[in-house]
Amino acid sequence: RHDHARLLEVADLGVREAALTGEAEAVFKQAELLLEADTPVLERQNCLFQGTEVVRGRGLACRWLAWPRFPSRGPPPASQHARA
C-alpha cells in the first residue's frame, strides 16, 4: 500500500518518483485527469505519493485519512490539504 494524495490543482508540477519506481526522470502531474477505479496506484498521474520529491512547479492536494473512532477525542478531520 502506498500513501497518496489526490491532486486538486497543479501548475507545471513535476515529481521525481524514484523512491517508488526507480525512474530518475520527473513525472508531470495532471489534476484534471479522471481515471478508472482499477488504475494501478503507481500509474495515477493525478496523485502524489509519500516518499517522492517535487522538482518543479506547484500543486494543491487532498489526502483522505483513515481514523479509528475514539469517542473521547471527538470527530477526526475529514482530510488534510497540502500545497507543494
N, C-alpha and C positions, 0 to 999 in steps of 0.2 A: 504494500500500500504506500502511495506517495501523498504527502500532504501537499495540497494545492489550493490556489485561489482563482476564482473566475474573474477575468478582466472585464471591467465595465467601460473603460475608455483608454485609448493609447495615443501617443504622438511619437511616431518613429521609434517604437520600443524594440530594442534588440536585446536578447537574453542569451547568455552562454550557458548551455545545459550539459556541459562536460561531465559534471558530477553524476548525471543520470545516464547519459548516452555515450560518453567518451568522445563526442564530436567537439572540436575546438572552435568551429565557426559559430557565430551568433545566429540565433533563430529570430526572425522578425514576427512579432505577435500581432494578432488581429482581433480586437474586442468584438466586432460585429459578426463574427462567424457563428453560425448555428450548426452544431454537429449532432450526429446521431448519438443516441444514448449509449450505444455499444462501441463508440470510438475508443480505441485503446488510450489509456491515460497519457502516455508519452507522445501521442500524436495530436493532442489537443492544443491547437495553435491559439486558442482563446483563454489559456490558463497559464499561471505562473506556478513554479514548483519550489518547494523548500530545498535549499542547497544549491540553487542556481544563482547566477550573477547578472544583474542588469549592466550592460556595457554601453547602452546608447538610448537616448530618448527618455520618455516618462510614461507613466500609466497609473490608473486607479483600479484596484482590485478588491473583491469582497471574498472573505474566507468564512464559510459556514462552520460553526463549531458544534461538536457533539459534547454534551454536558450532562453528567449524571444529576439526578434530581436529589437535592439536599434541601428540605423544607426550611431549615434554619438560615440558609443563605439567600433565599429569595430567588426570583427568576433570573436565569442567565441572560447575557446579551445574545441576541439572535445572530449577530455577525460581527466581524471586525473589518474595518476598511483600512487600506494602506495605500499610500502614494509611493511610487518608485521613481 
